[in-house]
Amino acid sequence: MTDKSVSNEQPKRIRKGIDTSYQAILKVAVPIGLGTFVQFFVLFFDNLFISELHNDDSFNAANSSGLFYIVGVMLGVGLSAGTQILTARRVGEENIPDIGTIFKNSINYAIVSSVFLFGLFYFLMEPLITGVSENKELAEKMVSFLNIRSIGYFFLFPLIVINGFFSGIAQTKMLFYVALITGLGNIVLDYLLIFGNLGFPELGLAGAAWASSLAEGMALIFAI
């Protein structure tokens, strides 16, 4: 067999193993898009429920603090992308042992990153926010919200790595379920914890922070 025939056979063999139809592309792309969008979905519904309290400081605190939280999430998005790229490459090489190593190292990085961000938000944001804001009540509400909301990093960062892993092996249906659980879980918990419905404690602004963090915890448990 000549080199030319080998080079002609290889692309054919690859093409047979990969579905390149529009449907297949959407099947992979849509769950990834939903997974990226879910944090904005959570922030939107937190603000929507908080607006029912008719307290401008609480609404502004939830909105501003939510954006602070999403800034931290960008670090996790980079980690997810790295996990996805390296995993997909090893899948293409059929190097299964390295996939496990990549996943383990990514989880370790996720844990370190979550500890770092939690510490940053818990210990450093208070002097920063109170030093910049002229509205003392708003600053206190933002700090209180972020102290609770930053707990979500412990759930979200491992979850982001898991999402990157499943994206790398082109099994993105998991991302759809994770986004669904996070979004719906947040709505239900907002309803229960902000207003104290169905016997739950009425926590107001703090309830929104707990709802978002616990929804991410629920999604992580499902993914595991």
Backbone bond lengths (Angstrom), bond angles and torsions (degrees), N, CA, C in turn:
res aa  C-N    CA-C-N  psi(-1)  N-CA   C-N-CA  omega(-1)  CA-C   N-CA-C  phi
1 M - - - 1.475 - - 1.531 109.40 -
2 T 1.313 116.48 129.42 1.460 120.95 -177.04 1.510 110.79 -78.97
3 D 1.341 115.77 163.95 1.464 120.59 177.26 1.512 110.98 -61.60
4 K 1.344 115.77 -33.88 1.459 119.79 -178.61 1.519 111.65 -65.27
5 S 1.348 116.36 -40.23 1.464 119.56 -179.92 1.511 111.58 -69.17
6 V 1.355 116.59 -34.36 1.463 120.33 177.64 1.522 110.42 -64.94
7 S 1.353 115.85 -44.22 1.462 119.54 -178.82 1.513 111.88 -66.56
8 N 1.344 117.36 -28.75 1.459 120.41 178.08 1.518 111.96 -75.94
9 E 1.352 116.25 -32.67 1.460 120.42 -178.16 1.521 111.85 -73.85
10 Q 1.330 116.51 -36.04 1.464 120.17 -173.81 1.529 112.97 -60.74
11 P 1.348 119.54 -49.36 1.464 118.75 178.32 1.511 112.62 -61.41
12 K 1.356 117.20 -35.02 1.457 119.66 178.95 1.519 110.60 -64.06
13 R 1.337 115.23 -41.73 1.451 119.13 -179.34 1.527 110.66 -65.40
14 I 1.315 116.41 -38.53 1.461 120.39 178.84 1.518 110.62 -66.67
15 R 1.335 115.95 -43.66 1.457 119.66 -178.07 1.520 112.00 -62.96
16 K 1.337 116.57 -33.34 1.458 119.45 179.37 1.519 111.85 -66.61
17 G 1.329 116.73 -29.39 1.460 119.99 -176.10 1.515 114.14 -88.56
18 I 1.332 117.59 -7.90 1.458 120.74 -175.39 1.521 109.90 -123.76
19 D 1.312 115.91 126.85 1.457 121.22 176.86 1.527 108.35 -86.95
20 T 1.330 116.45 113.19 1.468 120.57 -176.57 1.528 112.33 -106.66
21 S 1.321 117.31 19.49 1.460 120.73 179.85 1.527 110.52 -71.13
22 Y 1.344 115.82 162.49 1.467 120.51 176.82 1.530 110.90 -59.41
23 Q 1.323 115.88 -38.99 1.463 120.23 -179.42 1.521 111.03 -62.66
24 A 1.332 116.24 -41.83 1.466 120.21 -179.76 1.523 111.18 -66.34
25 I 1.337 116.18 -39.40 1.466 120.12 179.11 1.527 110.55 -63.96
26 L 1.333 116.20 -44.82 1.467 120.12 178.68 1.522 111.45 -65.05
27 K 1.324 116.19 -35.48 1.460 120.92 -179.64 1.521 111.13 -61.69
28 V 1.334 116.11 -33.27 1.462 120.97 177.90 1.528 110.84 -85.07
29 A 1.334 116.38 -41.22 1.466 120.71 -170.57 1.524 113.88 -75.27
30 V 1.328 117.65 -39.84 1.467 120.60 -174.70 1.533 112.31 -61.99
31 P 1.347 119.50 -48.52 1.474 118.50 177.81 1.523 113.14 -61.31
32 I 1.340 117.22 -35.60 1.462 119.93 177.79 1.528 109.95 -64.10
33 G 1.336 116.17 -42.47 1.458 120.40 177.82 1.514 112.33 -62.09
34 L 1.336 116.56 -42.36 1.466 120.58 178.49 1.524 111.05 -64.05
35 G 1.335 115.99 -39.76 1.458 120.01 179.14 1.514 112.34 -63.41
36 T 1.336 116.40 -35.22 1.462 121.06 177.80 1.525 111.33 -71.75
37 F 1.319 116.36 -35.39 1.466 122.30 -174.65 1.524 113.01 -79.62
38 V 1.331 117.90 -18.53 1.466 120.54 -167.22 1.528 113.12 -61.18
39 Q 1.342 118.53 -33.46 1.464 119.88 179.84 1.530 111.86 -65.23
40 F 1.320 116.72 -34.91 1.467 119.93 176.51 1.531 110.38 -71.90
41 F 1.325 115.97 -33.00 1.462 121.48 174.90 1.528 110.01 -62.29
42 V 1.326 116.18 -45.80 1.468 121.63 178.89 1.528 110.34 -61.57
43 L 1.322 116.61 -46.21 1.464 120.91 -179.94 1.529 111.02 -61.97
44 F 1.328 116.64 -40.77 1.464 120.98 -179.67 1.526 111.17 -60.92
45 F 1.333 116.97 -47.21 1.463 119.23 -177.01 1.523 112.16 -75.20
46 D 1.331 117.41 -30.60 1.468 118.83 171.63 1.527 109.91 -57.83
47 N 1.325 115.62 -48.44 1.468 120.11 -179.37 1.524 111.83 -65.47
48 L 1.325 115.97 -37.23 1.465 119.99 -179.80 1.527 111.13 -62.50
49 F 1.330 116.15 -46.52 1.467 119.75 179.65 1.528 111.33 -69.69
50 I 1.329 116.62 -40.58 1.464 120.33 -179.88 1.528 111.03 -63.02
51 S 1.329 116.93 -32.98 1.470 119.90 179.80 1.523 111.81 -61.75
52 E 1.342 116.84 -23.65 1.466 120.59 179.36 1.527 112.08 -72.75
53 L 1.332 116.59 -12.70 1.467 119.87 177.06 1.526 111.24 -78.61
54 H 1.334 116.24 -14.08 1.472 122.22 179.34 1.529 111.50 55.39
55 N 1.331 114.20 43.87 1.461 120.88 177.23 1.528 107.36 -128.58
56 D 1.319 116.37 109.62 1.466 120.58 -174.66 1.519 112.22 -61.32
57 D 1.327 117.55 -39.28 1.462 119.99 -179.39 1.527 111.38 -64.88
58 S 1.322 117.00 -40.47 1.465 120.44 178.13 1.527 110.82 -64.63
59 F 1.329 116.32 -43.12 1.465 120.64 179.67 1.525 110.70 -63.25
60 N 1.321 117.01 -47.37 1.465 120.82 -179.61 1.521 111.42 -65.69
61 A 1.332 116.58 -36.22 1.462 120.32 178.95 1.524 110.94 -65.46
62 A 1.335 117.09 -44.42 1.464 120.91 179.37 1.519 110.95 -63.59
63 N 1.321 116.76 -42.29 1.461 121.33 -178.36 1.526 111.39 -65.59
64 S 1.320 116.47 -51.18 1.466 120.64 -177.55 1.524 111.47 -67.01
65 S 1.326 117.01 -42.76 1.465 120.87 -179.48 1.520 111.02 -66.01
66 G 1.338 116.32 -37.43 1.457 119.74 177.32 1.514 112.20 -61.13
67 L 1.330 116.65 -38.01 1.462 120.32 177.86 1.525 110.95 -68.74
68 F 1.335 117.16 -38.17 1.465 120.54 174.26 1.531 110.07 -57.95
69 Y 1.323 115.93 -44.40 1.464 120.92 -178.71 1.528 110.36 -62.29
70 I 1.321 117.27 -42.40 1.465 121.12 -178.74 1.528 111.11 -65.19
71 V 1.328 117.50 -32.59 1.468 120.17 175.24 1.530 109.85 -58.59
72 G 1.325 116.74 -43.29 1.460 120.28 176.55 1.511 112.64 -65.10
73 V 1.331 116.36 -33.72 1.465 121.27 179.95 1.523 110.98 -61.92
74 M 1.342 117.69 -29.38 1.465 120.89 -178.69 1.524 111.61 -58.94
75 L 1.328 117.28 -32.16 1.461 120.72 175.25 1.519 110.22 -62.44
76 G 1.327 115.89 -41.35 1.456 120.33 177.91 1.512 112.77 -67.88
77 V 1.335 117.16 -33.89 1.465 120.67 178.17 1.523 110.20 -62.48
78 G 1.326 116.83 -40.26 1.462 120.32 176.09 1.516 111.85 -62.51
79 L 1.328 116.50 -40.57 1.462 121.08 178.19 1.520 110.76 -64.87
80 S 1.321 116.43 -39.76 1.463 121.14 178.02 1.522 111.15 -63.63
81 A 1.346 115.98 -43.61 1.466 120.05 -179.95 1.524 110.97 -63.38
82 G 1.331 116.73 -41.25 1.458 120.00 177.77 1.517 112.08 -63.02
83 T 1.331 116.09 -43.55 1.467 120.58 177.44 1.518 110.88 -61.47
84 Q 1.314 116.53 -43.45 1.464 121.42 -179.60 1.527 111.57 -61.97
85 I 1.328 117.15 -47.99 1.467 121.48 -176.71 1.523 111.21 -64.47
86 L 1.336 116.39 -48.11 1.464 119.84 -178.17 1.524 111.54 -66.67
87 T 1.331 116.50 -38.39 1.467 119.91 178.19 1.521 110.86 -65.05
88 A 1.331 117.07 -45.48 1.466 120.78 179.93 1.524 111.21 -61.35
89 R 1.313 116.30 -37.53 1.468 119.57 178.85 1.525 110.71 -65.12
90 R 1.326 116.68 -44.40 1.472 119.24 179.83 1.526 111.36 -67.80
91 V 1.335 116.74 -32.80 1.465 119.61 175.47 1.522 109.64 -62.57
92 G 1.337 116.37 -43.93 1.460 120.53 178.38 1.518 112.31 -62.84
93 E 1.329 116.18 -33.84 1.465 121.02 178.27 1.524 112.42 -82.98
94 E 1.337 116.58 -6.78 1.469 123.24 -174.92 1.526 110.96 57.98
95 N 1.332 114.97 37.05 1.464 121.95 179.58 1.530 108.17 -99.86
96 I 1.319 116.17 78.82 1.464 121.81 -173.30 1.532 113.01 -64.40
97 P 1.347 119.84 -43.51 1.473 118.99 -178.78 1.528 113.31 -57.51
98 D 1.334 117.07 -37.92 1.462 119.81 -179.25 1.524 112.52 -67.68
99 I 1.335 116.57 -27.09 1.466 119.81 178.53 1.527 109.95 -62.52
100 G 1.324 116.30 -43.09 1.460 120.61 177.86 1.516 112.08 -63.09
101 T 1.335 116.25 -39.35 1.461 120.53 178.90 1.527 111.23 -65.55
102 I 1.328 115.98 -42.84 1.469 120.70 178.32 1.524 110.26 -60.80
103 F 1.315 116.30 -44.99 1.463 120.21 -178.63 1.530 110.90 -63.52
104 K 1.323 116.70 -45.03 1.468 120.58 -179.64 1.530 110.98 -61.86
105 N 1.332 116.72 -45.83 1.466 120.07 179.85 1.526 111.53 -64.51
106 S 1.321 116.24 -37.89 1.469 120.07 179.22 1.523 111.20 -65.75
107 I 1.326 116.82 -40.15 1.471 120.52 176.87 1.525 110.27 -62.48
108 N 1.336 116.21 -41.14 1.468 119.79 178.27 1.529 110.89 -61.69
109 Y 1.331 116.08 -44.13 1.465 120.05 176.89 1.525 110.87 -62.32
110 A 1.330 116.50 -38.53 1.469 120.90 179.73 1.525 110.87 -62.39
111 I 1.314 116.71 -42.29 1.466 120.79 179.68 1.526 110.63 -64.47
112 V 1.337 116.13 -46.07 1.467 120.30 178.88 1.528 110.73 -61.81
113 S 1.331 116.46 -43.03 1.471 120.85 -179.49 1.521 111.66 -64.21
114 S 1.329 116.59 -39.98 1.468 119.92 -179.56 1.526 111.05 -67.36
115 V 1.323 116.64 -39.08 1.469 120.08 177.07 1.529 110.12 -64.43
116 F 1.332 115.65 -43.17 1.470 120.54 179.68 1.526 111.27 -61.16
117 L 1.329 116.79 -48.40 1.465 120.16 -177.56 1.527 111.99 -68.56
118 F 1.335 116.40 -38.32 1.463 118.84 177.16 1.526 110.11 -61.01
119 G 1.332 116.14 -46.00 1.460 119.86 178.57 1.516 112.17 -62.38
120 L 1.336 115.95 -40.57 1.460 120.86 179.44 1.524 111.03 -61.82
121 F 1.334 115.97 -47.18 1.463 119.94 -178.29 1.532 111.45 -71.17
122 Y 1.321 116.79 -39.84 1.462 119.94 -173.29 1.529 111.99 -73.23
123 F 1.340 116.41 -37.81 1.465 118.83 -172.30 1.532 113.91 -103.37
124 L 1.330 118.02 -26.61 1.459 119.29 -172.87 1.525 114.63 -107.24
125 M 1.336 116.99 -21.38 1.461 118.26 -176.36 1.527 112.50 -71.54
126 E 1.329 117.18 -31.29 1.472 119.36 -178.56 1.521 112.14 -60.71
127 P 1.349 119.25 -53.15 1.470 117.57 178.95 1.529 112.64 -64.62
128 L 1.339 117.03 -31.30 1.459 119.83 179.48 1.530 111.31 -68.08
129 I 1.334 116.36 -49.50 1.467 120.62 -176.66 1.522 111.38 -68.67
130 T 1.330 116.93 -45.74 1.472 119.58 -178.98 1.528 111.47 -66.91
131 G 1.334 115.86 -27.87 1.462 119.06 178.89 1.514 113.07 -76.17
132 V 1.324 116.90 -27.60 1.467 121.33 -177.00 1.522 111.90 -93.25
133 S 1.342 117.09 -39.80 1.465 121.19 -173.73 1.527 111.84 -78.83
134 E 1.320 116.06 137.32 1.464 121.45 175.48 1.523 111.69 -88.60
135 N 1.330 116.26 -13.78 1.466 121.65 179.78 1.529 108.11 -97.31
136 K 1.317 116.33 102.94 1.462 120.96 -174.70 1.522 112.05 -62.72
137 E 1.333 116.76 -42.14 1.466 120.26 -179.02 1.524 111.02 -65.04
138 L 1.326 117.12 -41.71 1.463 121.15 177.74 1.521 110.75 -62.69
139 A 1.333 116.54 -43.52 1.464 120.88 -179.96 1.525 110.84 -61.35
140 E 1.332 116.86 -43.68 1.463 120.57 179.56 1.527 111.45 -63.30
141 K 1.322 116.89 -39.74 1.464 120.68 178.76 1.528 111.18 -66.93
142 M 1.331 117.18 -39.48 1.462 120.70 178.50 1.523 110.94 -63.79
143 V 1.320 116.11 -45.23 1.468 120.51 179.91 1.522 110.46 -63.03
144 S 1.330 116.61 -44.53 1.464 120.88 178.87 1.528 111.25 -60.80
145 F 1.333 116.34 -43.10 1.466 121.24 179.55 1.528 110.66 -63.55
146 L 1.334 116.80 -46.83 1.463 120.65 -176.85 1.522 112.39 -67.74
147 N 1.332 117.79 -33.63 1.463 120.33 177.96 1.522 111.40 -60.04
148 I 1.327 115.89 -36.66 1.468 120.29 177.56 1.522 110.66 -82.38
149 R 1.324 115.96 -45.27 1.470 120.09 -174.85 1.515 111.82 -62.95
150 S 1.333 118.16 -33.76 1.464 120.93 -177.74 1.521 112.57 -66.51
151 I 1.337 117.89 -16.88 1.470 120.94 173.53 1.525 109.64 -60.58
152 G 1.326 116.09 -29.22 1.460 120.53 -179.84 1.512 113.98 -59.86
153 Y 1.332 118.04 -24.65 1.464 120.20 178.83 1.528 111.99 -59.53
154 F 1.334 116.96 -33.27 1.467 120.13 179.81 1.527 111.46 -64.95
155 F 1.314 117.07 -27.47 1.466 121.38 176.90 1.524 111.49 -91.47
156 L 1.326 115.57 -41.15 1.462 120.37 -170.66 1.523 112.86 -70.40
157 F 1.319 118.12 -41.84 1.461 119.19 -174.49 1.530 112.98 -66.58
158 P 1.339 119.96 -46.46 1.469 117.79 172.70 1.526 112.12 -60.06
159 L 1.330 116.51 -36.08 1.464 120.70 179.01 1.526 110.81 -64.08
160 I 1.322 117.13 -40.40 1.458 121.39 178.66 1.525 110.67 -63.07
161 V 1.324 117.09 -39.77 1.465 120.64 177.48 1.526 110.56 -64.34
162 I 1.320 116.82 -43.06 1.467 120.74 177.48 1.528 110.05 -60.45
163 N 1.325 116.69 -41.79 1.464 120.26 176.46 1.526 111.30 -60.81
164 G 1.337 116.53 -42.06 1.458 120.65 178.05 1.514 112.00 -63.12
165 F 1.325 116.30 -38.44 1.468 120.84 177.89 1.523 110.93 -62.93
166 F 1.330 116.42 -49.08 1.466 119.58 -179.05 1.529 111.71 -66.84
167 S 1.324 117.06 -31.77 1.468 119.41 174.39 1.524 110.21 -65.69
168 G 1.326 116.39 -39.57 1.458 121.20 -178.94 1.514 113.62 -64.39
169 I 1.334 116.83 -30.34 1.469 119.77 178.12 1.532 110.70 -98.85
170 A 1.333 116.02 11.87 1.474 123.57 175.75 1.524 112.89 61.56
171 Q 1.338 116.68 30.53 1.467 121.49 175.27 1.529 107.79 -110.04
172 T 1.317 115.39 69.40 1.463 119.79 -170.19 1.525 113.81 -84.55
173 K 1.313 117.52 -1.05 1.461 119.41 177.05 1.532 110.74 -59.74
174 M 1.341 115.80 -33.32 1.460 120.58 177.74 1.530 111.05 -58.69
175 L 1.333 117.32 -38.30 1.459 121.18 -179.72 1.521 111.24 -63.53
176 F 1.327 116.18 -36.04 1.464 120.49 177.94 1.524 110.54 -63.75
177 Y 1.334 116.73 -46.09 1.461 120.29 -179.40 1.527 111.41 -65.89
178 V 1.332 116.23 -39.58 1.466 120.63 178.62 1.530 110.45 -62.68
179 A 1.333 116.71 -44.89 1.466 120.64 178.38 1.524 110.94 -63.67
180 L 1.328 116.36 -39.45 1.464 120.94 -179.87 1.524 111.24 -64.24
181 I 1.328 116.55 -45.83 1.465 120.92 -179.60 1.528 110.57 -65.35
182 T 1.336 116.69 -42.44 1.464 119.92 178.86 1.524 111.14 -61.89
183 G 1.327 116.27 -47.46 1.463 120.52 -177.57 1.514 113.22 -66.49
184 L 1.332 116.72 -51.57 1.465 120.22 -178.64 1.525 111.45 -68.46
185 G 1.338 115.91 -38.91 1.460 119.62 177.74 1.512 111.63 -60.90
186 N 1.330 116.24 -39.95 1.460 120.29 178.87 1.526 111.55 -64.92
187 I 1.330 117.07 -41.68 1.471 120.45 179.69 1.527 110.72 -62.29
188 V 1.331 116.03 -47.85 1.468 120.26 -178.58 1.525 110.71 -63.00
189 L 1.333 116.77 -45.84 1.462 120.26 -177.93 1.531 111.58 -69.30
190 D 1.322 117.34 -34.77 1.473 119.70 173.09 1.527 110.36 -57.54
191 Y 1.316 115.44 -47.55 1.468 121.12 -178.82 1.528 111.28 -60.90
192 L 1.323 116.25 -38.82 1.463 120.56 -176.96 1.521 112.64 -78.50
193 L 1.335 116.93 -43.92 1.462 120.61 -168.75 1.525 114.18 -92.23
194 I 1.315 117.82 -28.59 1.467 118.73 179.11 1.524 110.85 -72.88
195 F 1.338 115.59 -43.82 1.467 120.37 -174.37 1.528 113.86 -102.44
196 G 1.335 117.75 -7.85 1.460 120.27 -179.72 1.511 113.54 72.79
197 N 1.321 117.54 36.92 1.463 121.38 -179.64 1.526 111.74 -79.25
198 L 1.324 116.25 155.08 1.476 124.49 175.47 1.523 112.52 56.80
199 G 1.306 116.41 34.72 1.461 120.52 175.85 1.516 115.31 85.88
200 F 1.319 118.35 -0.15 1.465 120.81 178.28 1.530 109.78 -80.52
201 P 1.339 117.19 156.64 1.471 119.33 -179.54 1.526 111.35 -68.05
202 E 1.319 116.47 143.37 1.463 121.44 177.77 1.528 108.51 -86.40
203 L 1.343 116.10 105.10 1.456 121.01 -172.79 1.522 113.72 -105.90
204 G 1.309 117.55 -9.37 1.458 120.07 179.33 1.517 112.26 62.01
205 L 1.334 116.25 -129.97 1.462 121.73 -178.15 1.523 111.62 -58.50
206 A 1.321 117.35 -41.87 1.465 120.78 178.43 1.524 111.10 -61.13
207 G 1.332 116.71 -32.21 1.460 120.55 178.23 1.513 112.28 -62.43
208 A 1.338 116.88 -36.69 1.466 120.70 177.43 1.521 110.62 -65.15
209 A 1.327 116.51 -40.91 1.465 120.36 179.15 1.524 111.12 -65.26
210 W 1.339 116.20 -44.56 1.462 119.91 177.97 1.526 111.09 -64.91
211 A 1.318 117.14 -39.44 1.463 121.13 -179.03 1.522 111.17 -60.64
212 S 1.316 117.07 -45.84 1.464 121.22 -178.37 1.525 111.26 -66.08
213 S 1.327 116.50 -44.39 1.465 120.22 -179.17 1.525 111.48 -66.62
214 L 1.325 117.18 -43.02 1.462 120.67 -179.61 1.527 111.50 -68.11
215 A 1.332 117.28 -33.47 1.469 120.38 176.85 1.525 110.46 -63.28
216 E 1.325 117.02 -38.96 1.469 120.62 176.14 1.522 110.73 -66.94
217 G 1.337 116.62 -36.37 1.461 120.01 175.46 1.513 112.12 -63.85
218 M 1.328 117.27 -40.72 1.466 121.64 177.48 1.527 110.79 -62.01
219 A 1.331 116.46 -42.04 1.464 120.65 179.73 1.527 111.13 -65.39
220 L 1.338 116.69 -38.45 1.469 120.05 178.51 1.517 111.06 -64.76
221 I 1.332 116.90 -43.85 1.471 120.69 178.23 1.523 110.13 -59.12
222 F 1.326 117.11 -42.54 1.467 120.72 178.12 1.526 110.93 -62.27
223 A 1.337 116.77 -44.85 1.463 120.67 -176.86 1.522 111.87 -65.55
224 I 1.322 116.29 -34.79 1.470 120.01 179.24 1.512 110.76 -69.85
